[in-house]
Amino acid sequence: MGSKPLTAESGWHKSSHSGPNGNCVEVAVPAEAVVAVRDSKDPAGPRLHFSPAAWQAFAGAAGGDRLATA
């Protein structure tokens, strides 16, 4: 499956756990092997790209409170 441009119509989704403070990320899947992440306050800004496996590992660790905080 080829990559498609990430636009406002690309299916960006914000977590249902996002609060009203605006400190949120949005996630889109523009291609089968890519998960894109961006800052919801800066939709035209930089994006991070992860493999689905890496994103799933991060999301699982974050959801299970297994990430260390500094």
N, C-alpha and C positions, 0 to 999 in steps of 0.2 A: 504494500500500500504506500503510495507517495505522500509526501508532506504537503499540506495545504497552508496558505498564509494565515497567520493568526490575526484576526480582526475582531471587532466587537461582536460579530455574528458567529464566531468560531466555537461557541459553546463554553465560554469561561464560566466556572462555577465557584461560588463562595461557600465555605463551610456553613452548615446549619448551626454550628456552635459559635459563629462569629457574633461578636457583641456590637453595640452601638458606638464604640470608641474609634472605629475606623482602622484599627491595627489588624488588618486581614490580608490573607493571600488568596488569590484565585488560581484555579487549576483548569487546564484544558488538555485535551488529547488530540493534537493535530495529525498524528500519524500513529500507526499501530505500535511502533517501537519508541515513542516519545511521549513524555508527560511534561508539559510546560507549566511553569509557576511564575506569577507576577504579583507585584504589590497592588492591591486594589485601589490605593490612593493615586497611583501613577500608571494607569493602564497603557500609556504609550512608552513607558520606561523599559528598562532592561528586563529580560526574562531568563530564568534558569531552565535548563532542559535536563531531564533525568530519564533513565531507562525505567520501564514500568516496575521492574524488580526492585530497583533502588528506591523509587518513590514508595512502593508498598512497604518496604522495610522501614523507611523513615516514618511514614504515617502510622504504622503499627507501633513503633517505639514511642512516638509522640502521644498516641492515644492511650498507651499503657503506662504513661508517666515513667518510661525507662530512659529518658534523656537526662543527662547531667546538666545542672544549671551552674553558671559561674557567678 
